[in-house]
Amino acid sequence: MEFTRTAMACFAIADDSWQGPPVYGAASLLRGPYPAVLASAVERETYEETDLRRYLLIALGGALGALLRYIVGASMAQRFGARFAFGTLTINISACFIIGLVLEYFNRHAGLSDAWRYLIPIGFIGAYSTFSTFEYEAWQDITRGAYWNSLLYVTLSLVGGFIAVALGAATARAIQ
């Protein structure tokens, strides 16, 4: 829930200007919704079509994020074993980088279609990020008596996550 509020914050500066008549088909998925006040009744999409497009973008991003989460987690477990949560750590750090990059970029480029905001931060990162898994794995280490392992994991996740968010935001600023 907290992530959704963070991702939705990038909508506050989104450009809601009129973009012309709607385009239907695959190309319309990445076009922003139109303000009902500015669009004529004939040219504007219905709220149901806009909602459906929004849900499809979130679902598509979520499917891609979930698949990548599985691939990264499985490959890290295969490579390093399951004693330490390298997969979840890698996913969380990279998700922090991606969210820093994407939200900073979107905030600086308010004219981008809202579709990108639904597809990437809400859909993709929402499914890819694994904070609940992180918490469970840290708790599991504590219940097994692996206190130092848990402390190392939490510390690396938090510090690495902050650094990754900062690097993502700095990368977005450099892109212009």
Summary of the structure (lengths in Angstrom):
residues: 176
radius of gyration: 19.2
end to end distance: 30.0
largest distance: 65.7
contacts: 506
relative contact order: 0.16
helix: 74%
strand: 0%
